[in-house]
Amino acid sequence: MCAQCVSKADVVVGTLGFAAYVFKGPARDALCAMGLVPEQHPLAVEMRTVSFLRDLDLDPIEILGDETVAAVDRALAFPRVKVYRRTLREALAFLVPALSPMRSQTVLATK
């Protein structure tokens, strides 16, 4: 396409889409480090794939293999554990100690 055929809106949407694609992984890692989102399960993709294939009445063993399906079945056999997530205020207090809610209760040691 020529430069005159591309509108500013096309450039903005393209830039935002590309930036989201590039920074998705590092942004997720940063949010995990702050505690705002839980870490992804190592078999998360395989769990979704096995569930999807079973919903389609297909045999996931033929597609993914015996070991992968057995590991997914073991992981899905246990009940889900509720993951504690920090609120935005707690994450900011974790990163910036001056914003801590306990700041008013701290006492300076003078002796």
Backbone as CSV, one residue per row, in Angstrom:
resi,resn,N_x,N_y,N_z,CA_x,CA_y,CA_z,C_x,C_y,C_z
1,MET,0.839,-1.187,0.000,0.000,0.000,0.000,0.879,1.243,0.000
2,CYS,0.363,2.255,-0.621,1.110,3.511,-0.628,0.819,4.285,0.648
3,ALA,1.654,5.241,0.936,1.519,6.010,2.175,0.261,6.863,2.178
4,GLN,-0.224,7.249,1.012,-1.421,8.090,0.948,-2.690,7.268,1.144
5,CYS,-2.623,5.969,0.910,-3.805,5.117,1.047,-4.041,4.684,2.491
6,VAL,-3.063,4.840,3.364,-3.177,4.406,4.750,-3.591,5.605,5.605
7,SER,-4.705,5.442,6.316,-5.165,6.536,7.164,-4.436,6.499,8.503
8,LYS,-4.606,7.549,9.268,-3.983,7.603,10.598,-4.579,6.547,11.514
9,ALA,-5.870,6.280,11.361,-6.511,5.260,12.187,-5.908,3.879,11.896
10,ASP,-5.628,3.596,10.618,-5.003,2.319,10.272,-3.624,2.194,10.911
11,VAL,-2.878,3.267,10.909,-1.539,3.253,11.497,-1.630,3.042,13.008
12,VAL,-2.565,3.723,13.664,-2.721,3.596,15.112,-3.135,2.172,15.482
13,VAL,-4.116,1.620,14.773,-4.580,0.271,15.073,-3.470,-0.743,14.805
14,GLY,-2.756,-0.579,13.723,-1.642,-1.483,13.418,-0.535,-1.406,14.449
15,THR,-0.205,-0.199,14.887,0.837,-0.013,15.891,0.429,-0.613,17.233
16,LEU,-0.821,-0.398,17.638,-1.298,-0.962,18.904,-1.338,-2.488,18.848
17,GLY,-1.769,-3.031,17.718,-1.802,-4.484,17.578,-0.413,-5.093,17.626
18,PHE,0.541,-4.470,16.941,1.902,-4.974,16.941,2.536,-4.846,18.324
19,ALA,2.282,-3.725,19.007,2.831,-3.528,20.352,2.251,-4.562,21.323
20,ALA,0.961,-4.850,21.200,0.349,-5.857,22.070,0.952,-7.226,21.807
21,TYR,1.231,-7.536,20.544,1.837,-8.816,20.200,3.256,-8.924,20.770
22,VAL,4.016,-7.842,20.669,5.412,-7.866,21.108,5.525,-7.879,22.632
23,PHE,4.693,-7.091,23.307,4.842,-6.914,24.754,3.924,-7.794,25.586
24,LYS,3.193,-8.726,24.974,2.277,-9.572,25.740,3.030,-10.443,26.745
25,GLY,4.081,-11.090,26.317,4.846,-11.962,27.213,5.516,-11.208,28.353
26,PRO,6.294,-10.153,28.057,6.924,-9.411,29.154,5.922,-8.749,30.096
27,ALA,4.787,-8.284,29.566,3.782,-7.666,30.431,3.171,-8.710,31.363
28,ARG,2.911,-9.908,30.854,2.362,-10.970,31.691,3.366,-11.386,32.769
29,ASP,4.646,-11.458,32.397,5.679,-11.795,33.376,5.761,-10.738,34.474
30,ALA,5.655,-9.466,34.109,5.702,-8.389,35.103,4.488,-8.441,36.026
31,LEU,3.304,-8.709,35.462,2.104,-8.803,36.289,2.175,-10.008,37.226
32,CYS,2.781,-11.096,36.762,2.980,-12.264,37.645,3.950,-11.930,38.771
33,ALA,5.002,-11.186,38.456,5.982,-10.818,39.475,5.365,-9.898,40.523
34,MET,4.445,-9.026,40.105,3.774,-8.135,41.052,2.693,-8.860,41.842
35,GLY,2.259,-10.005,41.358,1.233,-10.757,42.061,-0.171,-10.402,41.657
36,LEU,-0.350,-9.679,40.561,-1.694,-9.312,40.128,-2.383,-10.445,39.379
37,VAL,-1.633,-11.274,38.697,-2.198,-12.435,38.002,-1.393,-13.666,38.419
38,PRO,-2.049,-14.817,38.462,-1.314,-16.027,38.856,-0.435,-16.522,37.713
39,GLU,0.546,-17.317,38.069,1.395,-17.914,37.046,0.602,-18.960,36.283
40,GLN,0.900,-19.092,35.001,0.193,-20.031,34.163,0.661,-21.457,34.463
41,HIS,-0.283,-22.372,34.489,0.028,-23.784,34.742,0.862,-24.313,33.577
42,PRO,1.864,-25.156,33.834,2.706,-25.667,32.748,1.931,-26.462,31.697
43,LEU,0.816,-27.045,32.077,0.012,-27.819,31.126,-1.249,-27.074,30.693
44,ALA,-1.287,-25.757,30.827,-2.504,-24.999,30.545,-2.959,-25.166,29.102
45,VAL,-2.043,-25.081,28.163,-2.407,-25.203,26.754,-2.894,-26.615,26.456
46,GLU,-2.210,-27.603,27.001,-2.604,-28.982,26.772,-3.967,-29.281,27.409
47,MET,-4.244,-28.679,28.582,-5.545,-28.890,29.227,-6.674,-28.374,28.351
48,ARG,-6.489,-27.175,27.797,-7.519,-26.624,26.914,-7.667,-27.470,25.665
49,THR,-6.544,-27.956,25.130,-6.593,-28.754,23.905,-7.306,-30.080,24.140
50,VAL,-6.994,-30.751,25.251,-7.642,-32.032,25.552,-9.142,-31.829,25.766
51,SER,-9.521,-30.791,26.501,-10.947,-30.519,26.722,-11.651,-30.212,25.404
52,PHE,-11.008,-29.436,24.550,-11.580,-29.087,23.251,-11.763,-30.334,22.388
53,LEU,-10.751,-31.189,22.339,-10.848,-32.400,21.525,-11.917,-33.347,22.051
54,ARG,-12.047,-33.459,23.365,-13.088,-34.320,23.932,-14.476,-33.755,23.672
55,ASP,-14.613,-32.425,23.666,-15.904,-31.819,23.317,-16.282,-32.087,21.868
56,LEU,-15.286,-32.240,21.004,-15.536,-32.565,19.593,-15.689,-34.071,19.368
57,ASP,-15.683,-34.847,20.441,-15.760,-36.314,20.374,-14.604,-36.913,19.595
58,LEU,-13.416,-36.325,19.750,-12.198,-36.865,19.154,-11.341,-37.461,20.256
59,ASP,-10.483,-38.393,19.888,-9.597,-39.030,20.855,-8.307,-38.212,20.974
60,PRO,-8.062,-37.565,22.121,-6.854,-36.742,22.249,-5.563,-37.549,22.291
61,ILE,-5.658,-38.855,22.600,-4.450,-39.683,22.671,-3.801,-39.801,21.302
62,GLU,-4.617,-39.899,20.256,-4.085,-40.005,18.896,-3.378,-38.730,18.465
63,ILE,-3.837,-37.608,18.969,-3.303,-36.322,18.522,-2.148,-35.854,19.397
64,LEU,-2.308,-35.932,20.725,-1.301,-35.403,21.638,-0.354,-36.452,22.207
65,GLY,-0.784,-37.681,22.221,0.072,-38.731,22.765,-0.395,-39.186,24.140
66,ASP,0.044,-40.385,24.491,-0.361,-41.018,25.747,0.119,-40.255,26.976
67,GLU,1.387,-39.868,26.987,1.975,-39.231,28.169,1.338,-37.880,28.466
68,THR,1.099,-37.091,27.426,0.527,-35.763,27.616,-0.892,-35.857,28.151
69,VAL,-1.697,-36.752,27.583,-3.082,-36.893,28.026,-3.130,-37.439,29.449
70,ALA,-2.224,-38.347,29.796,-2.179,-38.878,31.163,-1.798,-37.779,32.157
71,ALA,-0.845,-36.931,31.801,-0.451,-35.819,32.686,-1.595,-34.826,32.851
72,VAL,-2.311,-34.554,31.773,-3.455,-33.629,31.849,-4.552,-34.224,32.712
73,ASP,-4.840,-35.500,32.555,-5.871,-36.143,33.377,-5.500,-36.129,34.852
74,ARG,-4.208,-36.338,35.155,-3.762,-36.249,36.562,-3.947,-34.837,37.099
75,ALA,-3.619,-33.833,36.288,-3.742,-32.443,36.744,-5.197,-32.038,36.917
76,LEU,-6.074,-32.535,36.056,-7.490,-32.174,36.148,-8.231,-32.978,37.216
77,ALA,-7.628,-34.047,37.717,-8.283,-34.876,38.724,-8.383,-34.166,40.071
78,PHE,-7.465,-33.258,40.349,-7.473,-32.542,41.616,-8.361,-31.306,41.518
79,PRO,-9.012,-30.934,42.610,-9.850,-29.731,42.573,-8.990,-28.486,42.392
80,ARG,-9.577,-27.490,41.775,-8.846,-26.244,41.554,-8.605,-25.529,42.876
81,VAL,-7.415,-24.992,43.021,-7.048,-24.255,44.220,-7.266,-22.779,43.952
82,LYS,-7.940,-22.113,44.870,-8.147,-20.684,44.704,-6.810,-19.984,44.897
83,VAL,-6.437,-19.177,43.926,-5.151,-18.493,43.945,-5.363,-17.104,44.540
84,TYR,-4.539,-16.785,45.541,-4.609,-15.457,46.131,-3.974,-14.471,45.172
85,ARG,-4.701,-13.421,44.889,-4.174,-12.373,44.029,-4.143,-11.073,44.810
86,ARG,-3.069,-10.347,44.639,-2.972,-9.047,45.292,-3.889,-8.057,44.589
87,THR,-4.379,-7.116,45.366,-5.106,-6.021,44.754,-4.090,-5.042,44.188
88,LEU,-4.577,-4.102,43.394,-3.675,-3.112,42.817,-2.994,-2.304,43.914
89,ARG,-3.717,-1.982,44.981,-3.132,-1.215,46.092,-2.013,-2.001,46.773
90,GLU,-2.232,-3.309,46.978,-1.198,-4.140,47.600,0.023,-4.282,46.695
91,ALA,-0.207,-4.399,45.383,0.917,-4.514,44.449,1.732,-3.228,44.423
92,LEU,1.057,-2.091,44.447,1.786,-0.813,44.470,2.546,-0.651,45.781
93,ALA,1.948,-1.071,46.888,2.637,-0.986,48.172,3.835,-1.920,48.203
94,PHE,3.734,-3.051,47.502,4.846,-3.983,47.423,5.998,-3.383,46.630
95,LEU,5.668,-2.642,45.565,6.699,-2.056,44.714,7.243,-0.742,45.275
96,VAL,6.365,0.051,45.880,6.760,1.358,46.416,6.453,1.354,47.913
97,PRO,7.451,1.151,48.748,7.195,1.041,50.191,6.562,2.289,50.804
98,ALA,6.733,3.451,50.179,6.147,4.671,50.733,4.623,4.645,50.668
99,LEU,4.054,3.804,49.810,2.604,3.718,49.680,1.997,2.647,50.580
100,SER,2.800,2.070,51.434,2.336,0.991,52.294,1.250,1.489,53.242
101,PRO,0.177,0.713,53.429,-0.881,1.139,54.346,-0.444,1.104,55.810
102,MET,0.626,0.397,56.103,1.106,0.298,57.477,2.095,1.417,57.817
103,ARG,2.282,2.356,56.933,3.281,3.403,57.139,2.966,4.248,58.374
104,SER,1.682,4.498,58.625,1.320,5.331,59.775,1.560,4.598,61.086
105,GLN,1.681,3.291,61.043,1.858,2.529,62.264,3.306,2.171,62.540
106,THR,4.192,2.570,61.676,5.597,2.261,61.915,6.193,3.297,62.857
107,VAL,7.071,2.837,63.718,7.696,3.704,64.706,9.186,3.724,64.420
108,LEU,9.753,4.904,64.409,11.172,5.023,64.196,11.901,4.700,65.501
109,ALA,12.931,3.908,65.416,13.700,3.533,66.593,14.653,4.671,66.921
110,THR,14.466,5.291,68.046,15.290,6.420,68.438,16.381,6.024,69.427
111,LYS,16.282,4.840,69.976,17.281,4.440,70.960,18.219,3.439,70.352
